[in-house]
Structure formats: structure tokens, C-alpha cells
Amino acid sequence: MEEKNHLLLTEKRYMLFQRTAFILLAIFLFFYGLIAVRNFLYPIAFGFVLAYLGYPLARWFEIKGIPRILANFIVILGTLALLIGFLIAAYHIITPIAIDFSDLANKAIDNLTKMGVRAGQYFGIDTNNMEETISKQVGSAFEAGGKQLGNIFSATTNTIVAFGLLPVYIFLFLYYRTKFMYFLLNLAGRSRRGEMVCMLREIATVMVRYLGGVIIVVFILFFINSIGLLIIGVPFAIPLGVTAALFNFIPYFGTLLGGLVPLAFAFFVEGSPVLAFKVVILFIIIQFIENNILTPNIVGGNVNINPFFIITGLVAAGMIWGIPGMLLIVPFLASLRILFKHIDFMKPYAFLLGEEGMSRHSIQFSKVKRISKRFKEWIKKIN
């Protein structure tokens, strides 16, 4: 009897180990597949997300009696026109820096050389050949950085094909959306069709509001960054402010990454530690405003994902898909939370991903107004 129980226990352990090995292998193959075919997958993912953004307008055109094919073409052409207009405007804003780039680069090399010589003199290092050496090294670094930047933005065949197919994917997702919906309804079965429709509508609402919210935040930061840099006296404040704001399409890290651009300009090009310190203080304030006021009130309430999973998701997505992954991870986490919320045994995971239970610790406009009102009442009592 004991031997039989021992055999059963051994068999259960073997089955557990086998199942664990299969799960780990499946996870490994899944992430390996995401990395191996990312150039194929991320345009489809972008097409899926952007199709949700264009869906309300395409639906409105269809309600007005315009055929679906024509409505989709109008939406895509309108989106491309807005994108081209935005790129032209960004080009004109950033052109002043581009025109003076060689002079600014030479100025930065001179400032870095002087800083290196001063540091060598302070630590008692021989500075006879240091100036020439530093100048050559920094010049080589700028040249290598320029080449690397050129490689990033160079149009390879895969990149052209990927982004050239993006409007096609958007069109196909918009055109076949009814077919995809019926497919999912058939998967859900008659008993859960109503819940499936509710889930799809919720995902569509979250996608549109999130993407629209991010665009609004970026446009607000165009002005906040530029005005702040103008106030502290940074040259080329508007181009630098707009460039820094564009990084905010990446959640949480965007303001810090964008702040490195004017910081490097102030420290290396202008050669002013005081101005660089002012830039640091400015972007700490902007980071606080963006993370605690703008994003939670404009974007955060729409996705309802807690910061822990957004940050870890950004890091993981950046490791797997790079910048495209960092841009896509938040809407997909939001969709995943909605999916979990509508599956009974996955509801605890939806709660874990969400912000439920933490609302009293968040900063909201209503709380700021309440605190401001109490502060005014307290001032009146003192007077």
C-alpha cells in the first residue's frame, strides 16, 4: 500500500514538473516569437490601435450614409494629412537648431574641452596634450553619434514596407471590424454574447480616450516646456521644448528623457552649470505636474492601470520591441485588464492590474481645489 502511494506521489510530481516545463517552454517560445518577428508584428499592432482611434469618425461617416470603403479612405487620408501637417510644423520649429547644428556642435566641443582641462588642472594632471586629445575624442563621439542617428532614421527596405503597410492595416481593421466582431461573438457563444459586446465597446472607449488623452497631454507640454525654458533663459526654447514634449508619448519616463535634451544643450553647448541646474529644477516640476496632475486626470482614469505594471510593462516592452513596444504597451495592458474583468476566474488579475483601492492616495483636481479652499479659510482665520 505504501509502495502504491509512493508511486502515485512520484507520478503526480512528474506530471507537475512536466506541466511546469511545458508552461515555461511556451512562455519562452512566445517571447522569442515576439522578438523574432517584431518587424512583422508591430505594424499590425499599431494598425490595430490606430484603427480604434479612427473608428468613431468612420462610424459617424457611415451613419451619415457614406459607404464604409469611402468612409475608411476619408479617415485614413485625413489622418495622413494631419500627420504630414504636424511633421511640417515640427520641421519648421526644429529648423533653427538644424541650421546652426555644426556651430552648436563646435561650441559644445570647445566647452567640453575647457571643462576637461580645468578638471585636469584641479586634480594635478598634465594638461599639455589634454586639450587636443579631448577635442579629438569628443569630435569622434559626435561623429559616431551622428552616424548612429543616421542609421536609426535611415530607410531600410523592412522599415519602408512596415510603415507603408500601416495605412493598409488600418483600412483592413476598419473595413472587416464587423466580421471580427461576429467571429468573437461566435467564440463566446449565445449565452455570453451580451457580455462580449459590452467588453468590445469598453475596449474601444478606452483605446480612443487613452490615445486622445496622450495627444492632449503632449500638446499641453509643448507650451509648458517652451514657456518654462523661455522663462529660465535657455536659447532655442521652443524647438527644445517641443522636442522634449514629443518624448511624452512614452509614459512616465517621457518627461525625464525629454528633459535630457535641453539639459545637455544648457550644460554642453551653453557651458553653464547654473543654467543646467535651472533646467533640472524646471523638469522636476514638469515631471511632478505631468505625472500627478495631467496624466492621472486626462489619461490615467481612462486606462485604469496602476503605475507598477505600467513601468514594468514599459521596461519589458522596451526590451522586446524597443520604442514601438513602449508606445503600444499601455493600451494593450488596458485591453488585457478589461478582458480579465469579464472572465470570472481572471477577475483577481484585473483587480491587480487596476488602480482600485488606491483612489484616496491619488492627486485629483477636486482634491487640489478642496485643499486650496481650506488653505484660504485658514489664511482668513489668521487675518
N, C-alpha and C positions, 0 to 999 in steps of 0.2 A: 504493500500500500504506500509506504513511504517512498519507495523507488518510483512508483507511478506518479505521485505528487511531484517528485523531483523532476521527472521527465516533463510533466506539464508546465512546471515553472520555467524550466530551461527553454521549452518551446515558446512560451509567452515572451520571455526575454529576447529570444532570437527574432520573433515577429516584431517586437518593439524596435530592436536595433535595425532590422531590415526596413521598417517603415520610416524611421528617422533618417536612415541613409538615403532612401528614395526622396524624402522631402528636401533634404539638403542638396541632393543632386539636382532636383527640379529647380530649386532656388538659384543654384549656381548656373544652370543652363539658361534660366530666364534672364538673369543679369548679363550673362555672356552674350546672349542673343540681342539684348538691347544695345550693347556696346558694338557688336559686330555689324549690325545693320542699321546703325543710328542715322546714317545719311539717307536711308530709305524711309525710316520711321518718323523722324522729327518733322519733315514737311507735311506728312499726313496728320500728325498731332496738331501742328499749327493750323492746318486747314480745318480740322475738326473744331478747334477753339474759335477761330475767326468766323467759321460758319454760324456758330451760336451768336456771335456779335452781330452778324448781318441778318439773322433770322427775323427779328421784329420788323425791320424795314421791308424785307422781302415779303413777309406775310401781309404787311399793310398794302403793298402794291397789288398783291393777289386779291385782297378784299375789294380793292377799287376796280377790279375787273381786268387787270393786266395778266396775261398768261405767265405761268411760272418760269418758263425759259427766259422770256424777256425781262421779267422782274429780277431774276438772278443776275442777268447781264447788267442791268442798271445798277444793282447793288455793288457788284464787283468793279465795274468801271468807275462808279462814284468813289469807292474805297481807294482804288488805284490813283484817281485824280487827287484825292485828299492827301494820300501818302506822298505823291510826287510834289504837291504844293508844299507839304511840310519839309521835305528834303531840300527843295529850292530855298525856302525861308531859312532853314538851318545852314545851308551853304553860304548864304549872304551874311548871316550873323557871324559865322566862324571864319569867313574870308579874311578879315583883318589880321588874325593870328597867322593864317596860312601865308599871307603875303610877306609878313615880317618874320617868318619862321627861321630863316637862315640867320638873320641878325640876332633874334632872340636866342637861338642855339649857341651862337658865338659868345653872346653875353653870359649865358649860363656856364659855358666852358671857362670863361675868364673868372667868373665868381667862384666856381668850384676850385680852380687852380689857386686863387688867392686864399681860400679857406684852407686848402691843403698845406700851403706854405706857412700860414700862420700857426696851424696845428703842429707842424714840424718844428717851427721855432719855439713854440711853447714847451714841447717835450724834449727839446735839445737834439733834434735830428738834423743831420746835414741837409741843407736845402739848396745846395749848389745846382744839382741837376733835377731837383724835385719838380720845379715849375714846368720844365719841358716834358718830363715823364708823365706828370698828372694830365697835362694838356693833351698828350698823345693818347693816354688811356681813356680819358673822358670822351675825346673825339671819336675813338674807336667804338666806345659804348653807344654813343649817339648814332653812329653809322650802323652798328649792328641792330640797334633798336628800330631804326628806320626801315632796315631790310626786313626785320621780323614783322613790323607793322604792315609793310607791303605784302608779305606772304599771307598775312591774315586776311587782307582785303583783296588779294588777287583772285580773279575769277577763274577757278578751275572748272573743268567740264562738269564734275559732280555737283558743284555749287550752283552753276547755271541751270542744270537740269532740275535740281531740287527746288530752287526758288522759282524757276519757270513753271513748274508743275503746281505750285501753291495755288494760283487762281483756279486751276482746273480742279484741284481737290475741293476748294471752297464751293465751286459751282456744283460738283457732283454731290457733296454732302447736302447742299440746299435742295437740289433737284430730287434726290432719292430719299429725303428725310421721312416722307410718309411710308415708303417701303421699309426703311429701317425700323420705324415705329411699329408697324404691323408685325415685323419679324420678332421684335421684343415682346409684343403683346401675345403672340402665339407661344413664345417660350414661357411666358408667365402663366398661361392657361386662363380659362374663363373666370375662375374664382378670384384671381388676383389682378385682373386687367385694370380695374379702377385704381388700385394701388400703384401699378406700373405707370399709368398715365399721370398720376399725381407726382411720382418720382421724376419722370421725364420733364414735367413742367417746372418742378423745383430746380432741377439741374440747369435748365435753360435760363431761368430767372437769375440764379446765382452767377452763371457764366457771364451774362450780359452786364449785370450790376458790378461784378468784380472788374471786368475789363474796362468798363466805362469809368469806374471809380479810380483805377490806376492811372488812366489817361488824365482825369481831372487833377489828381494829386501831382502828377508830373508837370502839368501846365501851371498849377499854383506855385510849385517850386521854381519854375522858370523865373517868376517875378521875385519870390523871396530870396533866392540865391543871388540874382543880379542886383537887387536893391541893397542887400547886405554887403556884397563885395564893393559896390559903389560907395556906401557909407564909410567903410574902413579904408578906402583909397587904393584898391587893387586895380591896376591898369587892365584894359580889356575885360572889364567886369561882366558885361553882357554875354560875350562869347563863352567865357569861363563859367558863368552861372548857368547858361543853357546846357553846356556840355556836362556839368556836374549833375543837373537835374535829369538828364537822359539816363543816368545810371540807376535812377529810382524805379525803372521797370523791374529791377531786381529787388525784391522785398528785403527789408531790414538792413542789408549790407549796402544798399544802393547809395544812401547819403554819405556813408563813410568812404566808399570807393570813389564817389564823385568829388568829395572834398579833397582827395589826394591831388586832383588836377590843379586847382588854384593854390593849394599848399606848396606843391612843387614849383609852381610859377613864382610865388612870392619868395620862396627860400632860395631857389637856384638862379632864376632869371633876374629878379629884383635884388637878390642878395641881401634881404632884410629879415633877420630873425624876428624883429618886432612885428613886422607885417605878417610873417608866417604865424606867429603866436596869435595875432588877431584873427587870422583865417581859422585856426584851430578852435578858438573860442566861438566864432561865428557858427561853424558847422556842428559843434557840440550842441548849441542852442537849436539849430535847424533839425538836427537828429532827434532831439527831445520833442520838438513840435511835430515833426513828421511821424514819429513812432507812437506818441502818446495822444495826439490830438487829431491830426489829419487822417492818417491811415485807419485808426480804430473807428472813427466816426464816418468816414467816406467809404472805406473798403472793408475794414475788419468785420463789421456787422453783417456784411453780405456773404463772406466765406465761412465765418464762424469756426475757424481753425485756430487752436491755441499756438502761441509763438514757439513752444518747444518743438512741435512737429513741423512747423514752417521752417525753422532754422536747420533742423536735422535733415529735412527733406531737401532744402536748398543745397546743403553740403553734398548729400548723396547724389542729387540730380546733376550737380556741377561735376562730380567725379565721373559720372556715367555719360552724360550728353553735353557737358560744357555749358556755355552760356544759354543755348536753346533749352536745355533741361532746367536751368534756373528760372527761365521765363515761364515755363509751362507747368512747373510742379505745383504751384498753389491752386490753380483752377482744377487740376486733376485730384489733388487732395480733397478739395471741397466736394467734387463729384463722388469721390470714394466715401466720404463721410455720409452723404445723402443716401448712397447705396446701402451702406451698413445700417443706417437708421431704419430702412424699410425691410430689413431681414431680421427676424426675431432673435436668432442666436448670435447675431453680429452687433446688436444694439449696444452692448458694453464698449465695443471698439469705437462706435460712433460717439459715445459719450467721452471716451478717452481722447479722441481727435478734436472734439469741440471745446468751446470755452464755457460750457455750463458749469455753474458752481463758483465762478471767479468774477462775476459781474460787479460785486461790491468793491473789488480792488482796482477796477479799471478807472481811467480818467475820461469823463464824458463832458460834453458842453453843459449839460444840465447840472452836473456836479460843480463845474467851474463857476457857473452863474450863482449857485447856492452859496459856495464859499465866498465869492465876491460880495454877495448880499450880506452875509454875516460879518464880513470884514468892515463893510461900510457902516453897519449898525454898531459895531464895536467902536469905530472911529467917532461916531456921533455921541456915544455914551461918554467917551473920554473928553470930548469938547464940551 
